[in-house]
Amino acid sequence: MYFLFFGSPPTKDWTEVSDHPSYKGSVVKAVAELEETFSKQMKMLIEAELKRVQQYAVDVTLDPDTAHPKLILSDDGKQVNNGDVRKDLPDNPERFTLYAIVLGKQSLSSGRFYFEVQVKEKTDWDLGVARESIDRKGNITLSPEDGFWTICLRNENEYGACENHLVDLSLKSRPQKVGVFVDYEEGLVSFYDVDAAALIYSFTGCSFTEKLYPFFSPNPNYGGKNSAPLIICPVNQTESIPGC
């Protein structure tokens, strides 16, 4: 009886294959295509989400009784900028006297609401919602602990979420219009880049126990560099406000 012994079949050297430029190129291309597909799907989801929350749009106007004396409000209550000159106004309990802040007239104590604000050409701003009992005369910290749910812009391109510590935000584009959405029962405050249909940031798990008001701060002028106003814009409407 004869036995035939055969050597092991030749195997491919996968190290050589993985190091081959064409293999690396195909992997990079595949990853890029997956990232592009994922990005498109995420954008579609955010666009759908934005359309959903826009259904809860409310007609927000600024409350002059809360406005810091340096702030200039438009006659229609839709625009605010810092005039740098302190006006002689009554020091009523609702008015902010230390910081350049103004609240909206409309409040929320249940349900959902949404509004949009033009922030174009500004280098600094604060935007969000605040509870009714916030301190309006002394030092404050923009944090949920002190009753503020806000995001901010500093130095033209430094975006942050004002949690109990500042959270740096890395945004792909510079928002021109910011959408603010609140779900009172859900304890949610979300901010959107309206034009890019992108979610900027969400405060989640919030515990609301009193009225919430839209919050605006155009911040100092910085020699005219930040003189552009914050503008409350119509949502999904044919009417237009200059600048929106």
C-alpha positions as CSV (number, residue, x, y, z in Angstrom):
1,M,0.0,0.0,0.0
2,Y,1.3,3.3,-0.9
3,F,0.6,6.5,0.9
4,L,0.8,9.8,-0.8
5,F,1.6,12.8,1.4
6,F,0.7,16.2,0.1
7,G,1.8,19.5,1.5
8,S,-0.7,22.1,2.9
9,P,-2.4,24.1,0.2
10,P,-0.8,27.5,-0.3
11,T,-2.3,30.3,1.8
12,K,-2.6,33.9,0.9
13,D,-0.4,36.3,2.9
14,W,-3.1,38.7,4.3
15,T,-0.5,40.9,5.7
16,E,0.7,41.7,2.2
17,V,-2.8,42.2,1.1
18,S,-3.7,44.6,3.9
19,D,-0.6,46.6,3.3
20,H,-1.3,46.9,-0.4
21,P,-2.2,50.5,-1.4
22,S,-5.3,49.4,-3.4
23,Y,-6.6,47.5,-0.3
24,K,-6.0,50.5,1.9
25,G,-7.6,52.8,-0.6
26,S,-10.8,50.6,-0.9
27,V,-11.1,50.5,2.9
28,V,-10.8,54.3,3.2
29,K,-13.4,54.7,0.4
30,A,-15.8,52.3,2.0
31,V,-15.5,54.0,5.4
32,A,-16.1,57.4,3.7
33,E,-19.2,56.1,1.9
34,L,-20.6,54.7,5.2
35,E,-19.9,58.0,6.9
36,E,-21.6,59.9,4.1
37,T,-24.6,57.6,4.2
38,F,-24.9,57.9,8.0
39,S,-24.6,61.7,7.8
40,K,-27.4,61.9,5.2
41,Q,-29.6,59.6,7.2
42,M,-29.0,61.7,10.4
43,K,-29.7,64.9,8.5
44,M,-33.0,63.5,7.3
45,L,-34.0,62.5,10.8
46,I,-33.1,65.9,12.2
47,E,-35.0,67.6,9.4
48,A,-38.1,65.5,10.3
49,E,-37.6,66.3,14.0
50,L,-37.3,70.0,13.3
51,K,-40.5,70.0,11.2
52,R,-42.2,68.3,14.1
53,V,-41.1,70.8,16.8
54,Q,-41.9,73.7,14.5
55,Q,-45.5,72.8,14.8
56,Y,-45.4,74.1,18.4
57,A,-44.2,77.6,17.3
58,V,-45.5,80.5,19.4
59,D,-45.5,84.2,18.6
60,V,-42.8,85.5,21.1
61,T,-42.4,89.2,21.8
62,L,-40.0,90.9,24.1
63,D,-41.1,92.2,27.5
64,P,-39.9,95.8,28.0
65,D,-40.6,95.6,31.7
66,T,-37.9,93.0,32.1
67,A,-35.3,94.7,29.8
68,H,-32.0,95.9,31.2
69,P,-31.8,99.8,30.9
70,K,-29.0,99.6,28.2
71,L,-31.1,97.4,25.9
72,I,-32.9,98.8,22.9
73,L,-36.1,97.0,21.9
74,S,-37.8,97.5,18.6
75,D,-41.4,98.9,18.6
76,D,-42.8,95.5,17.5
77,G,-40.9,93.7,20.3
78,K,-39.1,91.5,17.9
79,Q,-35.5,92.9,18.1
80,V,-33.1,93.7,20.8
81,N,-29.5,95.1,20.8
82,N,-27.3,96.7,23.4
83,G,-27.2,100.5,23.2
84,D,-24.3,100.9,25.7
85,V,-26.2,103.9,27.2
86,R,-28.1,103.3,30.4
87,K,-31.6,104.8,30.1
88,D,-33.5,106.1,33.1
89,L,-36.2,103.4,33.6
90,P,-38.3,102.4,36.6
91,D,-36.5,99.8,38.7
92,N,-39.5,97.5,38.8
93,P,-39.2,94.0,40.3
94,E,-39.2,92.3,36.8
95,R,-36.3,94.3,35.4
96,F,-32.8,93.0,35.1
97,T,-30.4,95.7,36.4
98,L,-27.0,94.1,36.4
99,Y,-26.9,92.0,33.2
100,A,-28.1,92.9,29.6
101,I,-31.0,90.5,29.6
102,V,-34.6,90.6,28.5
103,L,-37.3,88.0,28.7
104,G,-40.2,87.2,26.4
105,K,-43.7,88.1,27.4
106,Q,-45.0,84.6,26.7
107,S,-44.6,81.9,29.4
108,L,-44.9,78.1,29.5
109,S,-46.1,76.0,32.4
110,S,-47.1,72.9,30.5
111,G,-47.0,71.4,27.0
112,R,-44.5,72.5,24.3
113,F,-43.3,75.6,22.6
114,Y,-40.9,76.6,20.0
115,F,-39.4,79.9,18.6
116,E,-36.6,81.0,16.3
117,V,-34.0,83.8,16.7
118,Q,-31.8,85.3,14.1
119,V,-28.2,85.6,15.5
120,K,-26.5,86.6,12.2
121,E,-23.5,88.9,12.3
122,K,-23.2,88.7,16.1
123,T,-20.0,87.7,17.9
124,D,-21.5,87.2,21.4
125,W,-25.0,86.2,22.6
126,D,-26.9,84.1,25.1
127,L,-30.2,82.4,24.2
128,G,-32.7,79.9,25.8
129,V,-35.3,79.9,28.5
130,A,-35.4,80.8,32.2
131,R,-37.7,80.1,35.1
132,E,-39.8,82.9,36.6
133,S,-38.1,83.1,40.0
134,I,-34.6,83.9,38.7
135,D,-32.6,86.7,40.4
136,R,-33.0,89.8,38.3
137,K,-31.0,92.3,40.4
138,G,-27.8,90.5,41.5
139,N,-25.0,88.2,40.3
140,I,-26.3,85.2,38.4
141,T,-24.8,82.1,36.7
142,L,-26.3,80.8,33.5
143,S,-26.9,77.3,34.6
144,P,-29.9,75.0,35.2
145,E,-29.1,75.1,38.9
146,D,-29.9,78.8,38.9
147,G,-32.9,78.5,36.6
148,F,-31.4,79.0,33.1
149,W,-31.2,76.6,30.2
150,T,-29.2,78.4,27.6
151,I,-26.5,78.2,25.0
152,C,-24.0,80.9,24.1
153,L,-21.5,82.3,21.6
154,R,-18.3,84.0,22.7
155,N,-15.4,85.5,20.6
156,E,-17.2,85.0,17.3
157,N,-16.7,81.2,17.1
158,E,-16.7,79.7,20.6
159,Y,-20.1,78.0,21.2
160,G,-21.1,76.5,24.6
161,A,-24.0,75.0,26.5
162,C,-24.4,76.6,29.9
163,E,-24.8,73.5,32.0
164,N,-23.7,73.7,35.7
165,H,-20.3,73.7,34.0
166,L,-19.8,75.1,30.5
167,V,-19.9,72.5,27.8
168,D,-17.8,73.4,24.7
169,L,-19.8,72.8,21.4
170,S,-18.0,71.9,18.2
171,L,-20.4,72.9,15.4
172,K,-19.9,72.2,11.7
173,S,-21.3,75.5,10.6
174,R,-22.0,78.9,12.1
175,P,-25.7,79.1,13.0
176,Q,-27.5,82.1,11.5
177,K,-30.9,81.2,13.0
178,V,-31.4,79.2,16.2
179,G,-34.5,77.3,17.0
180,V,-35.4,76.8,20.7
181,F,-37.8,74.0,21.7
182,V,-39.2,73.2,25.1
183,D,-41.2,70.1,26.2
184,Y,-42.2,71.0,29.7
185,E,-43.4,67.5,30.9
186,E,-40.5,65.7,29.2
187,G,-38.0,68.1,30.9
188,L,-36.4,68.9,27.5
189,V,-34.8,72.0,26.1
190,S,-33.3,71.6,22.6
191,F,-31.5,74.1,20.3
192,Y,-31.4,73.7,16.5
193,D,-29.4,75.3,13.7
194,V,-32.4,76.0,11.6
195,D,-30.8,76.6,8.2
196,A,-28.5,73.5,8.5
197,A,-31.3,71.4,10.1
198,A,-28.9,70.3,12.8
199,L,-29.3,69.7,16.5
200,I,-27.0,72.0,18.4
201,Y,-27.6,70.8,22.0
202,S,-30.3,69.4,24.3
203,F,-30.8,69.7,28.0
204,T,-32.5,66.5,29.1
205,G,-34.0,65.2,32.4
206,C,-34.9,68.8,33.5
207,S,-37.3,69.2,36.3
208,F,-39.6,72.2,35.7
209,T,-41.8,73.4,38.5
210,E,-42.7,77.0,37.5
211,K,-43.3,79.2,34.5
212,L,-40.5,79.3,31.8
213,Y,-39.9,82.4,29.7
214,P,-37.8,82.9,26.5
215,F,-34.4,84.4,27.5
216,F,-32.3,86.7,25.3
217,S,-29.0,88.5,25.9
218,P,-27.4,90.4,23.0
219,N,-24.3,91.0,25.3
220,P,-22.0,94.0,25.0
221,N,-21.3,95.9,21.8
222,Y,-17.5,95.6,22.0
223,G,-17.0,98.8,20.2
224,G,-19.6,98.1,17.5
225,K,-18.3,94.6,16.7
226,N,-21.3,93.0,18.3
227,S,-23.9,95.7,17.6
228,A,-26.2,93.5,15.5
229,P,-29.6,92.7,17.1
230,L,-31.1,89.4,18.2
231,I,-34.2,89.1,16.0
232,I,-37.2,86.9,16.8
233,C,-38.3,85.5,13.4
234,P,-41.6,84.0,12.1
235,V,-41.6,80.2,11.9
236,N,-42.5,78.6,8.5
237,Q,-44.5,81.7,7.5
238,T,-44.6,83.8,4.3
239,E,-44.5,87.1,6.3
240,S,-41.0,88.4,6.9
241,I,-39.2,90.5,9.4
242,P,-36.1,92.5,8.2
243,G,-33.0,90.4,8.8
244,C,-34.9,87.0,9.0
